[in-house]
Amino acid sequence: MHNTTVTEGDSPWNRRHGEGNFAKQWIPFGCTVDFMPKAEVVAAKPKFEPRANVGILVGYYLQAGGRWKGEYLIFDRERF
């Protein structure tokens, strides 16, 4: 996330993509997050169980060309 830091009014993110500075929420690597697992995992849970799982953020999933579409890389906490 170093390339999203604004220095002297501009950031490497803006210079690369030309869409303005990164305005999304910064979530630090290694923090605990609640996430929705895949649909088949949710469907296998009992009806009144919570749908979200607790996980650890390990990165941001980037598309070709370094574009970010709001997808995160998260490991289920049980893997640790």
C-alpha positions as CSV (number, residue, x, y, z in Angstrom):
1,M,0.0,0.0,0.0
2,H,3.1,2.3,-0.1
3,N,2.2,3.3,-3.6
4,T,-1.1,4.8,-2.4
5,T,0.5,7.3,0.0
6,V,0.0,10.9,-1.0
7,T,3.3,12.8,-1.0
8,E,3.4,16.4,-2.1
9,G,-0.1,16.3,-3.4
10,D,0.3,13.2,-5.6
11,S,0.8,9.4,-5.3
12,P,2.4,6.7,-7.4
13,W,-1.1,5.2,-7.7
14,N,-2.5,8.3,-9.4
15,R,0.6,8.6,-11.6
16,R,0.2,5.0,-12.7
17,H,-3.6,4.9,-13.2
18,G,-4.5,8.5,-13.7
19,E,-7.8,8.2,-11.8
20,G,-7.0,10.3,-8.8
21,N,-5.5,9.3,-5.5
22,F,-6.5,6.1,-3.8
23,A,-9.7,7.0,-1.9
24,K,-10.7,3.6,-0.6
25,Q,-10.4,2.3,2.9
26,W,-6.9,1.2,3.8
27,I,-6.9,-2.1,5.7
28,P,-3.5,-3.2,7.1
29,F,-2.1,-6.6,6.4
30,G,-2.5,-9.1,9.1
31,C,-5.6,-7.6,10.7
32,T,-8.7,-9.6,11.6
33,V,-11.7,-9.1,9.3
34,D,-15.2,-10.6,8.9
35,F,-15.8,-12.0,5.4
36,M,-18.4,-13.9,3.4
37,P,-17.1,-17.3,2.3
38,K,-18.1,-18.9,-1.0
39,A,-21.8,-19.6,-1.6
40,E,-21.5,-23.4,-1.2
41,V,-19.8,-22.9,2.3
42,V,-22.6,-20.6,3.4
43,A,-25.3,-23.0,2.1
44,A,-23.8,-25.9,4.1
45,K,-24.1,-24.0,7.4
46,P,-27.1,-24.5,9.7
47,K,-29.9,-22.0,9.1
48,F,-29.4,-19.8,12.2
49,E,-25.6,-19.8,12.2
50,P,-23.7,-16.6,11.4
51,R,-23.0,-16.3,7.6
52,A,-19.7,-14.4,8.0
53,N,-16.4,-16.0,9.0
54,V,-13.4,-14.5,10.8
55,G,-10.2,-14.3,8.7
56,I,-6.9,-12.6,8.4
57,L,-6.2,-10.1,5.5
58,V,-3.1,-11.2,3.7
59,G,-3.3,-8.9,0.6
60,Y,-5.2,-7.2,-2.1
61,Y,-6.1,-9.1,-5.3
62,L,-5.0,-7.0,-8.3
63,Q,-6.2,-7.5,-11.9
64,A,-4.0,-7.4,-15.0
65,G,-2.3,-4.0,-15.2
66,G,-2.3,-3.5,-11.5
67,R,-6.0,-2.6,-11.3
68,W,-7.8,-3.2,-8.0
69,K,-11.6,-4.1,-8.2
70,G,-12.2,-4.3,-4.4
71,E,-11.2,-7.9,-3.9
72,Y,-9.1,-9.0,-1.0
73,L,-7.0,-12.1,-0.2
74,I,-8.2,-13.5,3.1
75,F,-7.3,-16.7,5.0
76,D,-9.8,-18.3,7.3
77,R,-8.6,-17.9,10.9
78,E,-8.9,-21.6,11.4
79,R,-6.0,-22.2,8.9
80,F,-3.6,-20.6,11.5
